Amino acid sequence: MTSLSATYYVSQRTGSDENDGRTCSTAFASLSAVNRRHLQPGDRVLLERGSVFYGQYLHVTDSGTKEAPIVIGAYGTADAPPRIDNVLGGGLFLGAFFMATDYVTSPVTKKGQLIFGIGCGLITVFIRYFGSYPEGVCYSILVMNCCTWIIDKYTKPTRFGVDKKAAKEAAKK
Protein backbone atom coordinates (compact mmCIF):
# COMPACT_ATOMS: atom_id res chain seq x y z
CA MET A 1 0.00 0.00 0.00
CA THR A 2 1.38 3.36 -0.97
CA SER A 3 0.71 6.73 0.62
CA LEU A 4 -1.55 7.66 -2.32
CA SER A 5 -3.59 4.48 -2.28
CA ALA A 6 -7.24 4.53 -1.25
CA THR A 7 -9.54 2.11 0.47
CA TYR A 8 -13.13 1.86 -0.77
CA TYR A 9 -15.86 0.29 1.35
CA VAL A 10 -19.01 -1.30 -0.09
CA SER A 11 -22.04 -2.16 2.05
CA GLN A 12 -25.25 -3.30 0.44
CA ARG A 13 -27.07 -2.88 3.75
CA THR A 14 -25.94 0.56 4.99
CA GLY A 15 -24.20 2.23 2.06
CA SER A 16 -25.26 4.70 -0.59
CA ASP A 17 -23.81 5.28 -4.03
CA GLU A 18 -23.95 9.00 -3.27
CA ASN A 19 -21.24 8.52 -0.60
CA ASP A 20 -17.51 8.69 -1.29
CA GLY A 21 -16.90 5.09 -0.11
CA ARG A 22 -13.76 6.05 1.82
CA THR A 23 -14.94 4.95 5.32
CA CYS A 24 -17.23 2.30 6.77
CA SER A 25 -19.86 4.92 7.56
CA THR A 26 -19.72 6.43 4.05
CA ALA A 27 -19.62 3.15 2.13
CA PHE A 28 -20.91 2.61 -1.38
CA ALA A 29 -24.10 0.55 -1.75
CA SER A 30 -23.34 -1.21 -5.03
CA LEU A 31 -20.45 -2.65 -6.96
CA SER A 32 -21.23 -0.37 -9.91
CA ALA A 33 -20.02 2.58 -7.82
CA VAL A 34 -16.64 0.85 -7.53
CA ASN A 35 -16.69 -0.05 -11.22
CA ARG A 36 -16.95 3.66 -12.11
CA ARG A 37 -13.75 4.44 -10.16
CA HIS A 38 -10.31 4.28 -11.70
CA LEU A 39 -8.41 2.20 -9.19
CA GLN A 40 -4.72 2.92 -8.69
CA PRO A 41 -1.95 0.53 -7.64
CA GLY A 42 -2.27 -0.17 -3.91
CA ASP A 43 -6.00 0.60 -3.72
CA ARG A 44 -8.23 -1.72 -1.71
CA VAL A 45 -11.91 -2.57 -2.21
CA LEU A 46 -13.49 -4.00 0.93
CA LEU A 47 -16.92 -5.63 0.79
CA GLU A 48 -18.96 -5.77 3.98
CA ARG A 49 -19.43 -9.29 5.34
CA GLY A 50 -23.08 -10.26 5.18
CA SER A 51 -23.82 -8.05 2.16
CA VAL A 52 -25.27 -9.77 -0.89
CA PHE A 53 -24.81 -8.20 -4.31
CA TYR A 54 -27.32 -10.08 -6.50
CA GLY A 55 -26.96 -9.39 -10.20
CA GLN A 56 -23.89 -7.20 -9.67
CA TYR A 57 -20.36 -7.86 -10.79
CA LEU A 58 -17.09 -6.30 -9.75
CA HIS A 59 -15.35 -5.45 -12.99
CA VAL A 60 -11.87 -4.11 -12.27
CA THR A 61 -10.19 -2.92 -15.48
CA ASP A 62 -7.25 -1.23 -13.78
CA SER A 63 -4.20 -3.11 -12.58
CA GLY A 64 -1.82 -2.80 -9.72
CA THR A 65 1.87 -3.53 -9.60
CA LYS A 66 3.87 -6.32 -8.03
CA GLU A 67 4.76 -4.02 -5.14
CA ALA A 68 1.29 -2.44 -4.84
CA PRO A 69 -1.49 -4.76 -6.05
CA ILE A 70 -5.16 -3.83 -6.09
CA VAL A 71 -6.68 -5.85 -3.24
CA ILE A 72 -10.27 -7.08 -2.95
CA GLY A 73 -11.13 -8.00 0.64
CA ALA A 74 -13.80 -7.94 3.33
CA TYR A 75 -14.57 -5.99 6.49
CA GLY A 76 -17.06 -6.37 9.30
CA THR A 77 -18.02 -9.25 11.54
CA ALA A 78 -21.33 -10.51 10.13
CA ASP A 79 -21.77 -14.13 9.19
CA ALA A 80 -21.74 -15.04 5.54
CA PRO A 81 -25.21 -15.33 4.02
CA PRO A 82 -26.54 -18.86 3.51
CA ARG A 83 -25.46 -20.32 0.20
CA ILE A 84 -28.70 -21.86 -0.99
CA ASP A 85 -27.51 -21.44 -4.57
CA ASN A 86 -25.15 -24.38 -3.96
CA VAL A 87 -28.18 -26.60 -3.59
CA LEU A 88 -30.57 -25.02 -6.06
CA GLY A 89 -28.21 -24.18 -8.89
CA GLY A 90 -25.72 -25.71 -11.22
CA GLY A 91 -25.65 -29.35 -12.11
CA LEU A 92 -27.11 -30.61 -8.84
CA PHE A 93 -30.74 -30.44 -9.94
CA LEU A 94 -29.91 -31.66 -13.44
CA GLY A 95 -27.95 -34.58 -12.04
CA ALA A 96 -30.41 -35.47 -9.29
CA PHE A 97 -33.55 -35.43 -11.41
CA PHE A 98 -32.39 -36.49 -14.86
CA MET A 99 -29.00 -38.22 -14.78
CA ALA A 100 -29.13 -40.19 -11.52
CA THR A 101 -32.66 -41.44 -12.19
CA ASP A 102 -31.86 -42.92 -15.59
CA TYR A 103 -33.47 -46.39 -15.75
CA VAL A 104 -30.58 -47.94 -17.63
CA THR A 105 -27.81 -47.02 -15.19
CA SER A 106 -29.53 -46.82 -11.79
CA PRO A 107 -30.32 -49.72 -9.45
CA VAL A 108 -33.68 -51.49 -9.81
CA THR A 109 -34.64 -52.01 -6.16
CA LYS A 110 -35.82 -49.29 -3.79
CA LYS A 111 -33.08 -50.18 -1.29
CA GLY A 112 -30.48 -50.04 -4.08
CA GLN A 113 -31.78 -46.67 -5.27
CA LEU A 114 -31.47 -45.34 -1.73
CA ILE A 115 -27.86 -46.56 -1.48
CA PHE A 116 -27.15 -45.11 -4.95
CA GLY A 117 -28.55 -41.69 -3.96
CA ILE A 118 -26.67 -41.59 -0.66
CA GLY A 119 -23.47 -42.58 -2.46
CA CYS A 120 -23.94 -39.86 -5.08
CA GLY A 121 -24.56 -37.27 -2.36
CA LEU A 122 -21.53 -38.27 -0.27
CA ILE A 123 -19.18 -38.33 -3.25
CA THR A 124 -20.46 -34.91 -4.38
CA VAL A 125 -19.83 -33.47 -0.91
CA PHE A 126 -16.32 -34.97 -0.81
CA ILE A 127 -15.45 -33.57 -4.25
CA ARG A 128 -16.81 -30.11 -3.41
CA TYR A 129 -15.35 -29.96 0.09
CA PHE A 130 -11.99 -31.65 -0.27
CA GLY A 131 -11.30 -31.19 -3.97
CA SER A 132 -10.79 -28.13 -6.08
CA TYR A 133 -13.65 -28.94 -8.46
CA PRO A 134 -16.80 -26.97 -7.53
CA GLU A 135 -19.40 -29.25 -9.07
CA GLY A 136 -18.70 -32.96 -8.61
CA VAL A 137 -22.25 -34.18 -9.37
CA CYS A 138 -21.41 -35.71 -12.74
CA TYR A 139 -18.36 -37.49 -11.36
CA SER A 140 -20.30 -38.87 -8.41
CA ILE A 141 -22.97 -40.27 -10.73
CA LEU A 142 -20.29 -41.84 -12.94
CA VAL A 143 -18.63 -43.49 -9.95
CA MET A 144 -21.93 -44.78 -8.60
CA ASN A 145 -22.91 -46.05 -12.07
CA CYS A 146 -19.81 -48.24 -11.89
CA CYS A 147 -21.12 -49.61 -8.60
CA THR A 148 -24.69 -50.27 -9.78
CA TRP A 149 -24.09 -53.93 -10.59
CA ILE A 150 -22.81 -54.70 -7.09
CA ILE A 151 -25.60 -52.68 -5.48
CA ASP A 152 -28.15 -54.68 -7.51
CA LYS A 153 -26.44 -57.94 -6.61
CA TYR A 154 -26.58 -57.37 -2.85
CA THR A 155 -29.98 -55.66 -2.69
CA LYS A 156 -31.78 -58.24 -4.85
CA PRO A 157 -34.90 -59.39 -2.99
CA THR A 158 -35.21 -63.02 -1.95
CA ARG A 159 -37.81 -64.91 -3.98
CA PHE A 160 -39.91 -67.15 -1.79
CA GLY A 161 -41.72 -70.21 -3.15
CA VAL A 162 -39.26 -70.87 -5.96
CA ASP A 163 -37.44 -74.17 -6.16
CA LYS A 164 -33.78 -73.30 -6.85
CA LYS A 165 -32.94 -76.79 -8.21
CA ALA A 166 -35.82 -76.71 -10.66
CA ALA A 167 -34.86 -73.22 -11.81
CA LYS A 168 -31.24 -74.29 -12.39
CA GLU A 169 -32.31 -77.40 -14.32
CA ALA A 170 -34.68 -75.35 -16.46
CA ALA A 171 -31.90 -72.88 -17.21
CA LYS A 172 -29.62 -75.74 -18.40
CA LYS A 173 -32.17 -77.05 -20.92
Secondary structure, 3 states (H helix, E strand, C coil): CCCCCCEEEECCCCCCCCCCCCCCCCCECCHHHHHCCCCCCCCEEEEECCCCCCCCCCCCCCCCCCCCCCEEEEECCCCCCCCCHHHHCCHHHHHHHHHCCCCCCCCCCHHHHHHHHHHHHHHHHHHHHHCCCCCCHHHHHHHHHHCHHHHHHHHCCCCCCCCHHHHHHHHHC
